[in-house]
């Protein structure tokens, strides 16, 4: 598949890991390095809202979020984005991309709605181990930092349990890298706190969400 600035035809991009749950890490997703750099340079800059949670309530986190699409519809803020970002949003909300995700993750996405938001992790921004809500059919995370050395922390950890040190894999948030997950009761993952002195960790988060059941379960 090659849709807009997205290039997912590179061999190996469809390999889904089953340990410890279905997930995949993709590299060089934008294909053309110039297109990737352009997206990074024009990452949405303003309009973010702080989202924070207390571990005592079930999940601790601190991130800044900007909604780009809700229930499959672009948010008004998208009109003010750079053309390449408007194109990216349109691609990710399109039927072709949904079909690619469904095939890759072996998941039925019929009836699911797409929710998309840009997320900035400032210094000390993090998310505790969690599994995503049960109504999320597929989660995808895109990264937009051209440089991210290990000492800046802020890695995505794929976990075998709720223990943040029970690590199956760790992914640095480098430009062109993306992670797909199929949420389940054991799909534990977290983001380690971004180190002091590091720049904002820039991500794009896509959820395909199952429809709410109607009254009576129909």
N, C-alpha and C positions, 0 to 999 in steps of 0.2 A: 504494500500500500504506500502510495506517495500522495499525500493530500496537503496542498498548500506548502507551508514551510516544513511539514513533518515528513520524515523519511524513516520508515520502519521496515525497509526491505533488506537491510543488512543481515546476512546469515547469523543465526543464533538469537535474533531479537524475539523469536517466538518461543524460546525455551523457558518453560515455566518450572520453577523449583517446587518440589512437594514437601521439602523439609525446611521448617517444621509445619508449614501449611502452604497452600498455593500462592506463590509470589514470583515476580520476575524483575530483574534489573536490566534496563535498556541503556545503551550508550550511543552517543552521536545521533540522537533522535531527529535533529533538525537537518542532518545530512550536510548541507552547505555551511561551512564555518562562518562565512560572512553573515548568513541569515541568523545563525545562533547569536553572534556578537551583536547584531542589530536588535534582536529581541532583548538581550541583556541590557543594552544601553538604554532602551526605552521601557524598561520594566515600570509598571504603574507606580507613580511617585507619591500621590496624595490621596486623601479621603479615607484613610485607614481608621479602624476602631479597635481599641484594645479589647482583647478577650482574655480573661483570666479566670482560673478555677483553683479551688483549694483541694488539696489531696484528701482532706477530711470528708469532702462530699463525693469522693469517688475517683477524681482525676485532677491532678495539679497541672496547670499549664499557663503560659503567658506568651501570647502572640498578638500581632496586629494584622487585622483582616480587612479586605476590600472585596465585597461581593461583585462578581462579574456576570453571573448567571444564576437564576433561581427557577427551579421547576422547568428547566429547559429553555427559558427565555432570557436573552441578554439583559443585563441591568442597564439603566440609563447612563451610568458612568462609562460604559464601553464606548459610547459615541465620542468621548473626549480622549480616547487612547490613540496611540500612534497607529497608522494603517496596518502595519505588520501584526500588531496585537489584535486589532479588530478581525483580521483574517484568521489568526490563531483561534480566537474565541469561536468564530463561525465554524471552523473546521472541527473543533472538539465537540460542538453541539450538533454536528451533522450526522445523518444516518450512516454514511460510509464509515465514519470513525467509530460509532457505536457498534456497528457490525464487526469491525476489526477487533475491538475489545472483547466482544462476546465470544468470537472464535478463539482468540488468544487465551482467554481465561476460562473457556469452556463453561460459560455462564449464560443463562437466558436473561437478556436485558429488555425483553418486550414489556412495555408498560412502565419501565423505570424512567424517572426524570433525572436530568443532569443538573448538578449543582457545582458551580465553579467559583473559586475565589483565589485572589492573590494574597499571599501571606508573607509577612516580614517577621523574622525573629531578631529582635534587638539583642544587645548584650545581655546575657543571662536568660534569654528566652528559651523555653523548653516545653516538652510535653512528657508527662509521666507515662509509664507503661499502660496501655489500654488495647482494646480489641475492636474498636469502632462499633457503632450501633448495629443492631440486628437487621435493620431495614436497609443497610447499605450493601448492595450487591457486589460492587467493585469500587475500589479506591485507587486513584492514580495520583502520584506526586511528581512534579517536574521541578528541576533545579536550574538556577540562572546565575550563579556566581562563577565568573571565569576562572577565579583562583580561590582555592579553599584548602590551605595546609592543615594537616592533622591537629596541630596545636590550637587551632581555633575551635576544636570540638564541634558541637552542633551536628553530630552524625545521626543518621537514622539507624536505629538498631532493630533488626529483626530478632525477636526473642522466642525462646522456647517456653517461657512461663512469665508470670508477672514480675519476676526478679529482673531488674535492669542490668544485672551482670550475667544473666543466663543467655549469652549472646550466640545466635546462630550465624549472623552476618552483620556487617556494618557498612553503610553506604555514605560516602561524603557527598555533600550537596554541590556537585560540580556541573557547570553549564553543559546541557545536552544529555545529562543523565536523567532517567525517569524510573520510578518504581511502581509496579502494579501489584495489588493485593486483592485477594478474595476474602473478605471478612468472614470470620466464624468465631465460635466460642473460644478458640485457642490462637487466634491471629494476633498475638501480643507484639507490640512494637512501641518504640518511644523515640524521642529526640533528646539527646544530651544537651545540657545548657551551653549556649554560645559563650565563648570565652571573652573576658574583658579585653577591650581593644580591637576586637574583630568587627568587621562591617556587618550590616544587616544580612542575615541569611535569607535569600530570595527564593520563594517557592510558589508554585501554582498547584492548587489542590482541586481535583475533580472527583466527585462522587456520583455514581449511578445509584439512585435510591428507589427502592421498591414502593409501589403505591400502597397507601394505607388501606387496610382491610375494611370493607363496608360492613354495616351493621348486620350481625348474624353470621359474619365470616364469609360472606359471598364476594 
